[in-house]
Every structure is written in structure tokens, then in C-alpha cells.
């Protein structure tokens, strides 16, 4: 996903440095969001016995 984010950011900005920054930021946010999502769902007892 890093490469896809980088390519899209580069297509929009035309700057490599900005594209790298956007890619790192976006993937960091995605990682934290995924981690928190999984932690929250592990507390839900639906379907467990």
C-alpha cells in the first residue's frame, strides 16, 4: 500500500519529498487505526460462547 499511496501522492503533487511524507503519514495512520479497531473488536463477545 505504501507504493500505491506514494504514486497517487506523486501524481497529485509532483514532488518526491511531499509524496514520501504523505505516504509515511497515511500508512502510519492506517496502522494505528487497524490496531485500535482490532483491540476494540476483541472486546465484543458477539457469537462467542
PyMOL Python script that loads the backbone (N, CA, C, O; Angstrom):
from pymol import cmd

cmd.read_pdbstr("""\
ATOM      1  N   UNK A   1       0.816  -1.193   0.000  1.00  0.00           N
ATOM      2  CA  UNK A   1       0.000   0.000   0.000  1.00  0.00           C
ATOM      3  C   UNK A   1       0.860   1.257   0.000  1.00  0.00           C
ATOM      4  O   UNK A   1       0.433   2.303  -0.487  1.00  0.00           O
ATOM      5  N   UNK A   2       2.051   1.158   0.537  1.00  0.00           N
ATOM      6  CA  UNK A   2       2.928   2.329   0.564  1.00  0.00           C
ATOM      7  C   UNK A   2       3.182   2.838  -0.845  1.00  0.00           C
ATOM      8  O   UNK A   2       3.136   4.042  -1.099  1.00  0.00           O
ATOM      9  N   UNK A   3       3.451   1.915  -1.756  1.00  0.00           N
ATOM     10  CA  UNK A   3       3.768   2.297  -3.132  1.00  0.00           C
ATOM     11  C   UNK A   3       2.568   2.943  -3.820  1.00  0.00           C
ATOM     12  O   UNK A   3       2.724   3.924  -4.548  1.00  0.00           O
ATOM     13  N   UNK A   4       1.384   2.403  -3.596  1.00  0.00           N
ATOM     14  CA  UNK A   4       0.179   2.975  -4.200  1.00  0.00           C
ATOM     15  C   UNK A   4      -0.047   4.387  -3.672  1.00  0.00           C
ATOM     16  O   UNK A   4      -0.331   5.302  -4.446  1.00  0.00           O
ATOM     17  N   UNK A   5       0.076   4.568  -2.371  1.00  0.00           N
ATOM     18  CA  UNK A   5      -0.090   5.890  -1.774  1.00  0.00           C
ATOM     19  C   UNK A   5       0.950   6.855  -2.317  1.00  0.00           C
ATOM     20  O   UNK A   5       0.638   8.007  -2.621  1.00  0.00           O
ATOM     21  N   UNK A   6       2.184   6.387  -2.437  1.00  0.00           N
ATOM     22  CA  UNK A   6       3.256   7.227  -2.970  1.00  0.00           C
ATOM     23  C   UNK A   6       2.960   7.660  -4.403  1.00  0.00           C
ATOM     24  O   UNK A   6       3.126   8.831  -4.743  1.00  0.00           O
ATOM     25  N   UNK A   7       2.525   6.727  -5.242  1.00  0.00           N
ATOM     26  CA  UNK A   7       2.257   7.037  -6.648  1.00  0.00           C
ATOM     27  C   UNK A   7       1.119   8.049  -6.776  1.00  0.00           C
ATOM     28  O   UNK A   7       1.212   8.993  -7.561  1.00  0.00           O
ATOM     29  N   UNK A   8       0.063   7.858  -6.019  1.00  0.00           N
ATOM     30  CA  UNK A   8      -1.064   8.794  -6.074  1.00  0.00           C
ATOM     31  C   UNK A   8      -0.634  10.170  -5.573  1.00  0.00           C
ATOM     32  O   UNK A   8      -0.965  11.184  -6.187  1.00  0.00           O
ATOM     33  N   UNK A   9       0.097  10.211  -4.467  1.00  0.00           N
ATOM     34  CA  UNK A   9       0.562  11.493  -3.938  1.00  0.00           C
ATOM     35  C   UNK A   9       1.511  12.177  -4.912  1.00  0.00           C
ATOM     36  O   UNK A   9       1.460  13.396  -5.077  1.00  0.00           O
ATOM     37  N   UNK A  10       2.366  11.409  -5.552  1.00  0.00           N
ATOM     38  CA  UNK A  10       3.292  11.981  -6.534  1.00  0.00           C
ATOM     39  C   UNK A  10       2.538  12.512  -7.749  1.00  0.00           C
ATOM     40  O   UNK A  10       2.889  13.558  -8.294  1.00  0.00           O
ATOM     41  N   UNK A  11       1.516  11.798  -8.168  1.00  0.00           N
ATOM     42  CA  UNK A  11       0.714  12.255  -9.306  1.00  0.00           C
ATOM     43  C   UNK A  11       0.000  13.566  -8.987  1.00  0.00           C
ATOM     44  O   UNK A  11      -0.188  14.408  -9.866  1.00  0.00           O
ATOM     45  N   UNK A  12      -0.395  13.732  -7.732  1.00  0.00           N
ATOM     46  CA  UNK A  12      -1.108  14.948  -7.338  1.00  0.00           C
ATOM     47  C   UNK A  12      -0.175  16.122  -7.055  1.00  0.00           C
ATOM     48  O   UNK A  12      -0.507  17.264  -7.373  1.00  0.00           O
ATOM     49  N   UNK A  13       0.990  15.852  -6.461  1.00  0.00           N
ATOM     50  CA  UNK A  13       1.882  16.939  -6.057  1.00  0.00           C
ATOM     51  C   UNK A  13       3.035  17.167  -7.016  1.00  0.00           C
ATOM     52  O   UNK A  13       3.459  18.305  -7.219  1.00  0.00           O
ATOM     53  N   UNK A  14       3.545  16.101  -7.607  1.00  0.00           N
ATOM     54  CA  UNK A  14       4.707  16.217  -8.481  1.00  0.00           C
ATOM     55  C   UNK A  14       6.017  16.360  -7.734  1.00  0.00           C
ATOM     56  O   UNK A  14       7.052  16.642  -8.338  1.00  0.00           O
ATOM     57  N   UNK A  15       5.982  16.166  -6.419  1.00  0.00           N
ATOM     58  CA  UNK A  15       7.179  16.298  -5.588  1.00  0.00           C
ATOM     59  C   UNK A  15       7.441  14.989  -4.853  1.00  0.00           C
ATOM     60  O   UNK A  15       6.549  14.433  -4.213  1.00  0.00           O
ATOM     61  N   UNK A  16       8.665  14.507  -4.953  1.00  0.00           N
ATOM     62  CA  UNK A  16       9.022  13.238  -4.316  1.00  0.00           C
ATOM     63  C   UNK A  16       9.001  13.358  -2.800  1.00  0.00           C
ATOM     64  O   UNK A  16       8.470  12.482  -2.118  1.00  0.00           O
ATOM     65  N   UNK A  17       9.575  14.436  -2.262  1.00  0.00           N
ATOM     66  CA  UNK A  17       9.643  14.598  -0.804  1.00  0.00           C
ATOM     67  C   UNK A  17       8.248  14.665  -0.190  1.00  0.00           C
ATOM     68  O   UNK A  17       7.987  14.034   0.834  1.00  0.00           O
ATOM     69  N   UNK A  18       7.367  15.416  -0.806  1.00  0.00           N
ATOM     70  CA  UNK A  18       5.996  15.509  -0.298  1.00  0.00           C
ATOM     71  C   UNK A  18       5.285  14.164  -0.390  1.00  0.00           C
ATOM     72  O   UNK A  18       4.529  13.789   0.506  1.00  0.00           O
ATOM     73  N   UNK A  19       5.529  13.454  -1.463  1.00  0.00           N
ATOM     74  CA  UNK A  19       4.896  12.148  -1.657  1.00  0.00           C
ATOM     75  C   UNK A  19       5.350  11.148  -0.611  1.00  0.00           C
ATOM     76  O   UNK A  19       4.548  10.363  -0.105  1.00  0.00           O
ATOM     77  N   UNK A  20       6.634  11.174  -0.286  1.00  0.00           N
ATOM     78  CA  UNK A  20       7.151  10.285   0.758  1.00  0.00           C
ATOM     79  C   UNK A  20       6.518  10.631   2.099  1.00  0.00           C
ATOM     80  O   UNK A  20       6.118   9.738   2.847  1.00  0.00           O
ATOM     81  N   UNK A  21       6.425  11.916   2.404  1.00  0.00           N
ATOM     82  CA  UNK A  21       5.806  12.347   3.660  1.00  0.00           C
ATOM     83  C   UNK A  21       4.356  11.936   3.766  1.00  0.00           C
ATOM     84  O   UNK A  21       3.908  11.459   4.808  1.00  0.00           O
ATOM     85  N   UNK A  22       3.628  12.121   2.687  1.00  0.00           N
ATOM     86  CA  UNK A  22       2.216  11.730   2.670  1.00  0.00           C
ATOM     87  C   UNK A  22       2.087  10.220   2.836  1.00  0.00           C
ATOM     88  O   UNK A  22       1.221   9.748   3.572  1.00  0.00           O
ATOM     89  N   UNK A  23       2.934   9.469   2.166  1.00  0.00           N
ATOM     90  CA  UNK A  23       2.882   8.005   2.246  1.00  0.00           C
ATOM     91  C   UNK A  23       3.178   7.509   3.652  1.00  0.00           C
ATOM     92  O   UNK A  23       2.482   6.634   4.167  1.00  0.00           O
ATOM     93  N   UNK A  24       4.202   8.064   4.266  1.00  0.00           N
ATOM     94  CA  UNK A  24       4.547   7.660   5.633  1.00  0.00           C
ATOM     95  C   UNK A  24       3.419   8.024   6.590  1.00  0.00           C
ATOM     96  O   UNK A  24       3.027   7.213   7.428  1.00  0.00           O
ATOM     97  N   UNK A  25       2.898   9.239   6.467  1.00  0.00           N
ATOM     98  CA  UNK A  25       1.814   9.679   7.344  1.00  0.00           C
ATOM     99  C   UNK A  25       0.560   8.846   7.181  1.00  0.00           C
ATOM    100  O   UNK A  25      -0.039   8.415   8.166  1.00  0.00           O
ATOM    101  N   UNK A  26       0.163   8.620   5.946  1.00  0.00           N
ATOM    102  CA  UNK A  26      -1.062   7.859   5.687  1.00  0.00           C
ATOM    103  C   UNK A  26      -0.938   6.424   6.178  1.00  0.00           C
ATOM    104  O   UNK A  26      -1.867   5.896   6.789  1.00  0.00           O
ATOM    105  N   UNK A  27       0.189   5.795   5.918  1.00  0.00           N
ATOM    106  CA  UNK A  27       0.359   4.404   6.349  1.00  0.00           C
ATOM    107  C   UNK A  27       0.516   4.291   7.858  1.00  0.00           C
ATOM    108  O   UNK A  27       0.128   3.277   8.438  1.00  0.00           O
ATOM    109  N   UNK A  28       1.070   5.297   8.500  1.00  0.00           N
ATOM    110  CA  UNK A  28       1.132   5.298   9.964  1.00  0.00           C
ATOM    111  C   UNK A  28      -0.268   5.381  10.552  1.00  0.00           C
ATOM    112  O   UNK A  28      -0.600   4.656  11.490  1.00  0.00           O
ATOM    113  N   UNK A  29      -1.087   6.267   9.999  1.00  0.00           N
ATOM    114  CA  UNK A  29      -2.466   6.402  10.470  1.00  0.00           C
ATOM    115  C   UNK A  29      -3.246   5.110  10.234  1.00  0.00           C
ATOM    116  O   UNK A  29      -4.006   4.683  11.103  1.00  0.00           O
ATOM    117  N   UNK A  30      -3.069   4.491   9.085  1.00  0.00           N
ATOM    118  CA  UNK A  30      -3.754   3.227   8.782  1.00  0.00           C
ATOM    119  C   UNK A  30      -3.351   2.128   9.757  1.00  0.00           C
ATOM    120  O   UNK A  30      -4.194   1.345  10.195  1.00  0.00           O
ATOM    121  N   UNK A  31      -2.070   2.067  10.096  1.00  0.00           N
ATOM    122  CA  UNK A  31      -1.587   1.041  11.018  1.00  0.00           C
ATOM    123  C   UNK A  31      -2.180   1.227  12.404  1.00  0.00           C
ATOM    124  O   UNK A  31      -2.639   0.263  13.017  1.00  0.00           O
ATOM    125  N   UNK A  32      -2.176   2.458  12.904  1.00  0.00           N
ATOM    126  CA  UNK A  32      -2.727   2.740  14.232  1.00  0.00           C
ATOM    127  C   UNK A  32      -4.231   2.473  14.242  1.00  0.00           C
ATOM    128  O   UNK A  32      -4.750   1.887  15.191  1.00  0.00           O
ATOM    129  N   UNK A  33      -4.924   2.895  13.203  1.00  0.00           N
ATOM    130  CA  UNK A  33      -6.367   2.675  13.117  1.00  0.00           C
ATOM    131  C   UNK A  33      -6.697   1.185  13.103  1.00  0.00           C
ATOM    132  O   UNK A  33      -7.626   0.752  13.786  1.00  0.00           O
ATOM    133  N   UNK A  34      -5.953   0.402  12.339  1.00  0.00           N
ATOM    134  CA  UNK A  34      -6.174  -1.046  12.290  1.00  0.00           C
ATOM    135  C   UNK A  34      -5.938  -1.673  13.664  1.00  0.00           C
ATOM    136  O   UNK A  34      -6.726  -2.507  14.109  1.00  0.00           O
ATOM    137  N   UNK A  35      -4.869  -1.278  14.331  1.00  0.00           N
ATOM    138  CA  UNK A  35      -4.558  -1.811  15.651  1.00  0.00           C
ATOM    139  C   UNK A  35      -5.687  -1.507  16.636  1.00  0.00           C
ATOM    140  O   UNK A  35      -6.133  -2.395  17.362  1.00  0.00           O
ATOM    141  N   UNK A  36      -6.147  -0.258  16.662  1.00  0.00           N
ATOM    142  CA  UNK A  36      -7.221   0.115  17.583  1.00  0.00           C
ATOM    143  C   UNK A  36      -8.526  -0.601  17.237  1.00  0.00           C
ATOM    144  O   UNK A  36      -9.267  -1.008  18.132  1.00  0.00           O
ATOM    145  N   UNK A  37      -8.806  -0.756  15.953  1.00  0.00           N
ATOM    146  CA  UNK A  37     -10.005  -1.471  15.514  1.00  0.00           C
ATOM    147  C   UNK A  37      -9.990  -2.910  16.020  1.00  0.00           C
ATOM    148  O   UNK A  37     -10.993  -3.398  16.541  1.00  0.00           O
ATOM    149  N   UNK A  38      -8.868  -3.581  15.870  1.00  0.00           N
ATOM    150  CA  UNK A  38      -8.758  -4.971  16.323  1.00  0.00           C
ATOM    151  C   UNK A  38      -8.856  -5.074  17.843  1.00  0.00           C
ATOM    152  O   UNK A  38      -9.452  -6.019  18.360  1.00  0.00           O
ATOM    153  N   UNK A  39      -8.282  -4.119  18.558  1.00  0.00           N
ATOM    154  CA  UNK A  39      -8.372  -4.129  20.022  1.00  0.00           C
ATOM    155  C   UNK A  39      -9.822  -3.961  20.478  1.00  0.00           C
ATOM    156  O   UNK A  39     -10.263  -4.626  21.415  1.00  0.00           O
ATOM    157  N   UNK A  40     -10.554  -3.077  19.817  1.00  0.00           N
ATOM    158  CA  UNK A  40     -11.955  -2.872  20.183  1.00  0.00           C
ATOM    159  C   UNK A  40     -12.797  -4.104  19.873  1.00  0.00           C
ATOM    160  O   UNK A  40     -13.618  -4.507  20.697  1.00  0.00           O
ATOM    161  N   UNK A  41     -12.610  -4.705  18.708  1.00  0.00           N
ATOM    162  CA  UNK A  41     -13.399  -5.874  18.344  1.00  0.00           C
ATOM    163  C   UNK A  41     -13.062  -7.085  19.203  1.00  0.00           C
ATOM    164  O   UNK A  41     -13.894  -7.981  19.350  1.00  0.00           O
ATOM    165  N   UNK A  42     -11.884  -7.132  19.764  1.00  0.00           N
ATOM    166  CA  UNK A  42     -11.550  -8.266  20.632  1.00  0.00           C
ATOM    167  C   UNK A  42     -12.338  -8.219  21.939  1.00  0.00           C
ATOM    168  O   UNK A  42     -12.421  -9.221  22.648  1.00  0.00           O
ATOM    169  N   UNK A  43     -12.913  -7.068  22.258  1.00  0.00           N
ATOM    170  CA  UNK A  43     -13.721  -6.929  23.475  1.00  0.00           C
ATOM    171  C   UNK A  43     -15.181  -7.303  23.259  1.00  0.00           C
ATOM    172  O   UNK A  43     -15.914  -7.505  24.227  1.00  0.00           O
ATOM    173  N   UNK A  44     -15.610  -7.396  22.020  1.00  0.00           N
ATOM    174  CA  UNK A  44     -17.002  -7.717  21.710  1.00  0.00           C
ATOM    175  C   UNK A  44     -17.199  -9.221  21.839  1.00  0.00           C
ATOM    176  O   UNK A  44     -16.413 -10.008  21.311  1.00  0.00           O
ATOM    177  N   UNK A  45     -18.248  -9.608  22.540  1.00  0.00           N
ATOM    178  CA  UNK A  45     -18.496 -11.024  22.800  1.00  0.00           C
ATOM    179  C   UNK A  45     -19.564 -11.629  21.900  1.00  0.00           C
ATOM    180  O   UNK A  45     -20.048 -12.724  22.185  1.00  0.00           O
ATOM    181  N   UNK A  46     -19.942 -10.959  20.837  1.00  0.00           N
ATOM    182  CA  UNK A  46     -20.962 -11.479  19.941  1.00  0.00           C
ATOM    183  C   UNK A  46     -20.508 -12.779  19.311  1.00  0.00           C
ATOM    184  O   UNK A  46     -19.416 -12.855  18.748  1.00  0.00           O
ATOM    185  N   UNK A  47     -21.346 -13.805  19.405  1.00  0.00           N
ATOM    186  CA  UNK A  47     -21.058 -15.083  18.773  1.00  0.00           C
ATOM    187  C   UNK A  47     -20.083 -15.963  19.531  1.00  0.00           C
ATOM    188  O   UNK A  47     -19.766 -17.061  19.075  1.00  0.00           O
ATOM    189  N   UNK A  48     -19.608 -15.516  20.659  1.00  0.00           N
ATOM    190  CA  UNK A  48     -18.685 -16.329  21.463  1.00  0.00           C
ATOM    191  C   UNK A  48     -19.475 -17.050  22.539  1.00  0.00           C
ATOM    192  O   UNK A  48     -20.499 -16.560  23.014  1.00  0.00           O
ATOM    193  N   UNK A  49     -18.985 -18.218  22.913  1.00  0.00           N
ATOM    194  CA  UNK A  49     -19.658 -18.974  23.975  1.00  0.00           C
ATOM    195  C   UNK A  49     -18.821 -18.997  25.214  1.00  0.00           C
ATOM    196  O   UNK A  49     -19.220 -19.587  26.218  1.00  0.00           O
TER     197      UNK A  49
END
""", "prot")
cmd.dss("prot")
cmd.show_as("cartoon", "prot")
cmd.util.cbc("prot")
cmd.orient("prot")
